[in-house]
């Protein structure tokens, strides 16, 4: 494996693992991390994830497990529930500033690796 791209990717994996071993991410399992990524992607794309849609993410975990994972993410201060435009029936999941700062840090590390 001598490809520059492969080595850069593996360095990035090492950085991400290092960041995920820091508070509050060190207490999260892989299902929580995957769920957090899906929530953050929804925010990035301008289509925040509804709680009911999150419960349907069977490729991540069962609905009961997802419920527990969402609660863990909320308790760690990584996501919040929000209502949009006064609609109190539909809750959306939104990454907090702490989560966005985490992904920004990873982004900065990627730029350093690419440079």
C-alpha positions in Angstrom: 0.0 0.0 0.0 2.1 2.8 -1.3 -0.6 5.0 -2.7 -0.5 8.6 -1.4 -4.3 8.7 -1.3 -4.5 5.5 0.8 -1.9 6.7 3.2 -3.7 10.0 3.6 -7.0 8.2 4.2 -5.4 6.0 6.9 -3.9 9.1 8.5 -7.4 10.6 8.5 -8.8 7.5 10.1 -6.2 7.7 12.8 -7.1 11.3 13.5 -10.8 10.6 13.6 -10.2 7.7 16.0 -8.1 10.0 18.2 -10.8 12.7 18.2 -13.5 10.1 19.0 -11.5 9.0 22.0 -11.9 12.5 23.5 -14.8 13.7 25.6 -17.7 13.5 25.0 -17.3 11.2 22.0 -15.3 8.5 23.9 -18.6 7.2 25.5 -20.3 6.6 22.1 -20.5 3.3 20.4 -20.4 2.9 16.6 -24.2 3.0 16.2 -24.3 6.4 18.0 -21.5 7.7 15.8 -23.3 6.5 12.6 -26.5 8.1 13.8 -24.8 11.4 14.6 -23.3 11.4 11.1 -26.7 10.9 9.5 -28.1 13.7 11.7 -25.2 16.0 10.7 -25.6 15.2 7.0 -29.3 16.0 7.1 -28.4 19.4 8.6 -25.7 20.0 6.0 -28.1 19.1 3.2 -30.9 21.3 4.6 -33.2 18.4 5.3 -33.1 17.9 9.1 -33.9 14.4 10.2 -37.2 13.9 11.8 -37.3 11.7 15.0 -39.8 9.4 13.3 -37.6 9.0 10.3 -34.6 8.3 12.5 -36.5 5.4 14.1 -36.7 3.8 10.6 -33.0 3.6 10.2 -32.9 -0.2 10.5 -29.5 -0.4 8.9 -28.1 1.3 12.0 -30.1 -0.4 14.8 -33.6 -1.4 15.9 -36.1 1.4 16.7 -35.7 0.7 20.4 -31.9 0.9 20.2 -32.2 4.1 18.1 -34.4 5.7 20.8 -31.7 4.9 23.4 -28.9 6.2 21.1 -30.7 9.4 20.5 -31.2 9.9 24.2 -27.5 9.2 24.7 -26.5 11.7 22.1 -28.8 14.3 23.6 -27.5 13.7 27.1 -23.9 14.2 25.8 -24.9 17.5 24.4 -24.3 16.4 20.8 -27.9 16.7 19.4 -31.0 18.6 20.2 -34.7 18.3 19.4 -36.1 21.2 17.6 -39.5 22.2 16.2 -39.7 24.0 12.9 -42.0 27.0 12.2 -44.3 26.4 15.2 -45.2 22.9 14.2 -45.1 21.2 17.7 -46.1 17.8 16.3 -42.9 17.1 14.4 -39.6 17.0 16.2 -36.4 17.3 14.2 -32.9 16.3 15.2 -30.2 18.9 15.0 -26.4 18.6 15.7 -25.3 21.0 18.4 -22.4 23.5 18.1 -20.2 20.9 19.9 -20.9 18.3 17.1 -20.4 20.8 14.4 -17.1 21.9 15.9 -16.0 18.2 16.0 -16.7 17.9 12.2 -15.0 21.2 11.5 -11.9 19.9 13.3 -12.0 16.8 11.1 -12.4 19.0 8.0 -9.4 21.0 9.0 -7.3 17.9 9.5 -8.4 16.7 6.0 -7.2 20.0 4.5 -3.8 19.6 6.2 -3.5 16.0 4.9 -4.4 17.1 1.3 -2.0 20.0 1.4 
